[in-house]
Amino acid sequence: MNRKILIILLHVVGWALFFSIPYFFSPPKITEVRPAAIMFDGVHANIDSLHRFMPPGRMRFGNPFHSPVFICINILLFIYFYVNAFLLMPKLFLRKKYFLYAGITSALLVFILFVPGWINSFSHRENMLATRFRNPDMLIVFLFLVVFLMSACIYIMQQWLHAEKRNRAIEHDKLETELAFLKSQINPHFLFNTLNNIYSLAVTKNEFTADAILKLSDMMRYVVTDGKLDIVPLSKEIEYLQHFIELQKIRLTDKVRVEFHVSGETAAKQIAPLLLISFIENAFKHGVSAHAEALITINIFIEQQQMELYVANNVHSMRQLDGCSSGTGLLNARRRLNLLYDQKHSLHISASEELFEVRLLIDLT
């Protein structure tokens, strides 16, 4: 709250200084002006330009900044400042719509330049075409450029501060989640169950024993080495998921059916490591029953730079419904997505009495 108050005070002080600048450079008072041209402190000024800010006829005061026209221009510049900083810059300039941004900015400048002529044409019943095509006041151009630069600089500074804050949060999160990866992604229960299953395969001299050991070894290597990197090839992340699913199938009965499909090109695409496993582990944890038939569906769709993960499982435990948004694994996945793919992902989790679904869309650019 204190930070918001400080920002508001800075804006108020800044605008007060901006509006007071013309008064420090304003010309002295004039009791009467009749010639076609006048002299302010050695500076020659055309009477026609001053007429735009003051009523026709004899001028009693020589300060055009006291006129309603100039006050109106200040109000327009005030509005443009926030329109540019919070609307035009983020919606157009940031999205690389430079021509549209330049066109709108130029149109606003032209509008502000012709405001004095339009106001005088209505208030003094002058010919609108005559006042409309007068030479634009360079003072208004100067003030417009000052406001433009100020709003652009403030927006760029805010983006930079936001990026710095996010980078610090990511670095801090890495320290917190590096150990969490070893505890939650390859957790002791998974290791214990997998080793027991491999032992059973070895006792029966099953031909898949060596393959299961190799898959577990590859998973451990991926977590320990690639899990520390910022990004990894998407193909490696999918291979890790395949090994996890294959090892989970060892303990499943014939009542459980697992469908896993990957479509699209994974080459030259990268993703944060261990980002998807929480959603799949959640399906195996809650979607398997020893007494009822179960179906676990896992689909990965890749199109250009978009990747979609769909995970669905039958609901056999009310704990999954109660913890659909508060489970440790899902909360950890949500937090990482917000930090690593802010504004570049969408996550939808839905739960009913029969089906639990997860839809995750990530922009990999």
N, C-alpha and C positions, 0 to 999 in steps of 0.2 A: 504493500500500500504506500509506503514511504517513497518507493521508487517511482510510482505513478504520479504522486504529488510533485516530485522533483521535476519530472518530465513536463508536466503541465506548467509549472512555474517557469521553466526554461523557455517554453513556447511563448508564454505571456511576455516575458522580458524581451525575447527576440523580436516579437512583433512590435512591441513598444519602441524599441530602438529603430526598427525598420521604418515605422510610420513617422518617427521624429527626424529622420535624416533630411528630408526635403526642407524642413523648417530651419535647419542650420545653414542651408545654402540659399534660402529664399531671399529675394530682392527686398530693399527697404520700402516703406510705405510711400505712396505717391498721392498727393492731395488733389492733383488735377493733371490730366493727360489729354492733349489735343493733337500733337504731331502724329505723323504716320509711323514714326519710329521713336523709341526711347532708349536711354542708356542706363544699365544697371551696373554700378561699380566698374565701369569701363567695358562692359559686355554689351554689344549691340543686340537688341531683341526687336523682332517685328511685331507691331501692334496686332496684326491679324492672328498670330499664334496665341497671344494672350487673350484675344477675344473669345477663343474657344473655351476658356475657363471662367470668363467673367461676362456679365450682362453687357449688351451694347450701350453705347452712349458714353458719357463722361465717367471715368473710373476714379473712384475715391481711394481705393487701396490697390497697391501694386503686388500683393502676394497672391498668386493664382492658386496656391495650395490650400487656401481657405474656402475654395468654391465647392459647391455640392458635386460638381462633375469629378473633381479630383478625389473626393471622399468615395464616390461611387467606384472609381478605378481601383482605389485601395481595397475596397470590399471584394471586387472581382479578383484581384491578385491574391487576396487571402483565401478565397474559395479555390482558385486554381492551384495554390500550393498543396492543399490536401488532396485534391482530385488527382494531381500528378503523382504525389508520393504514395497514395494508397489505392489508386485505381489504374491510372494509365501505365505507370512503371511495372507493377506486378502482373497486370492482365495483358499488356501489349509488349512492352520493352523486354521483360524477362522471358517471354515466350517467342522472342525474335521476330515479332511483327513490326519491324522497324519502319516500313513505309507507312503503315496505318498510324503508327505512333507519331511520326513526323507530320503527317497530314492533319491529324487532330490538333496537335500542338500549334501548327501554323494557322489553322482556322481559328483557334482561340485567341492567338495573338492579333490577327486581323480584326476579330470582333472587339477586343479591348481597345485597339487603336481607333476605331471609328465610333466608340461610345460617346466622346465629347461632341462630335458633329451631330450625332443622332439626337442627343439630349437638347442641344441648342436649337436644332431644327424644330423640335416639338415645343420647347418652352418659349422661343422667340419667333416662331412661325417663319423661320427662314426656309429657303429653298433646300430641300433635302439633298438633291443631287449636287448642289453647289457645296454644301458643307461636307458631303460624304467624300469627295475627292480632294479635300485639302491635304497638304503635306502632313504626313503623320508626325506626331511629336516624338522626337528622339528620346525625351525623358521617359516616356511610357515604355518605349522599347528597352531602355536601360533597366528600368524597374522590373519589367517582365523577365529579362534575362537573369537578373539577380535572383528573383523568386524561383525561376526554373532551375538554376544551379543549386540553390539552397535545398529545394525539395529533392532533387536527384541525389545530392550528396547525403542527405539524411537517409533516403531509402537505401543507398548502397552501404552506408555505415550500419544500418539495421540488419541488412542481409549478412554482412561480414560478422557482426557480433553474434547473430543467430548461428552461423556456420561454426564459429569458434566455440560457442557454448555446446553445440551438438558434438563437435570433435572431442571436446573434453569429456562429455558424457560417454561417448563411445570408448575412449581410452579407459575411463573408470569402469565401464561395464565389462571390458575385456578382462580386467583383473578379477572382477567378481564372478564372471561366468566361466573362466578357464577351468577352475576346479569343479564348477557345477557341471561342465560337460562330462568330466570323468565320473561324476557321481550319479548324474541323472540319465545321460544318454547311454553310456555303457555302465549300468548300475550293477551292484553286487548280485541282486536277484537274477538279472538276466545272465550274468556270467555263471552263477551257480547252476541255474537250470540248464544252460547250454552245455556246461561241462558234464553234468549228469547225463544229458542226452547223448553226448559224444561217447561217454564211458559205456553207456548201454549199447551203442553201435559197435564199440570195440569188443565188448564181451561176446556179442553175437557174430563177430567178424563180418560186419556189414561192409559192403564195398564202398559205401558213402562216408566212412569214418574219416579217411584222409581228406576228402573234399570238405567236410564240415570243419575240421581243424584248420584247414587253409583259409576258409572263409572267416572264421573267428580271428585268425592271425591278421588277415587283411583289415578287418574292422578295427582292431586294436591299433594297428599301424596308422590308419587314417585318422583316428581320434588323437593320437599322440603327436603326429607330425603335421598333417594337413589341418587339423582342428585349430592350430594356433595361427593360421594364415588369415588374412582379411577376406580373400576370395579364393575359390578353387574352381577348376573346370566343372561344369554342370554334369558332365559324364561321370566324374568321380563321385559326386554326391549321389547320383542315381545308382551307381554300382554299390555304394555303401548301403543304400536302402534295399537293394536286391539281396545282398548278403544277410541283412537283418531278417528279411521276410523268409528266406530259405531256412535260416536257423530256427525261426519260430515254427515253421511247418513241421519240424522234427517232432515236437511235443504234441502236435494237434492230432485229433482223431479224424475219422472219415466224416464225422458229422459237421466238421468245419471246412468250408470252402473259401479259398482265397483267390481273388482275381486281381492281377497286377498287370497294367498295360502302360506302355510309354509310346507316345506318338509324336513325331516331329524331329527336327534336326538339332542335336545337342552340340555340334562342333562350334568352336569359337565363342561359346557362351559360358559365362561364369556366374557363380552365386556364392553367398556367404556359407561357410561350412557348417554342417550339423544343424541346419535351419529347419528342415522338414521332418526330422525323425520323431519329434515330440508328437505330431499329429498321428503318425503311423503307430507309434508305440502305444498311444492312448486307445487306438482301435483294437489292438491285440489284448490290451489289459482288460478292457471292459466288454469287448464284443465276442468273447469265447465262452461257451457254456459246456459243461460236461454232460448235460442231460438233453439239451435241445439243439436242433440244427442251427447253424450260424453261417452268415455270409459276410466276408470282409472285402470291400471293393476299394482298390487304390488305382487311380488313373492320373497320369501326368501328360498334359498336352503342351506342346511347345510350338509356337507360331511366331516367326520373326524374333522379336526381342521380348515376347510375352510368354510367361510360363504359368500354367494353371495346375494346381494340385487339388484333386477331389478324393476325399476319403469318406467312406460310409461303412457303418457296421450296425448289426442288430443290437438292440438294447436288452441286456440281460441283468443289468445291475442299476438300481436307482442311484447309486453313487455317481455314475457317469452323468446323469441328469442334474444332480445336485451340484456337481463340480464342473459343469460344461464350460464355465467361464472363470472358475476360481481354482482349478487344479494347478499344482506347482509347475508341471511341464508346460501346460498351455499358457500360463501367465508368463513364464520365461520366454516362450516363443513369441508371444505378443510384444513383450518389451523389446526383444531383439529386432523384430520387424519394424517397430516404431523408430528405433535408433538407426538401423541400417538402411531401411527403405521407406523413410518418411515421405509421404505424398506419392509414393511409387508402388503401393500395394493396397489390396483390399482383402479383408478376411471376414468371412461370414460363417458362423457356427450356429447350426439349428439342431434342436433336439425334440423328439416326440416320444411317445411311449413305445414305439417300435423301432425307430431309426434315428441314428446320430450321424450328422453330416458336417463335413468341413469343406469349404471352398476357399482356396487361397489363390489370388492372382498377383503376380509380381512382375514389374517392369525391370528387366535385366540390363537396361542401358546404363 
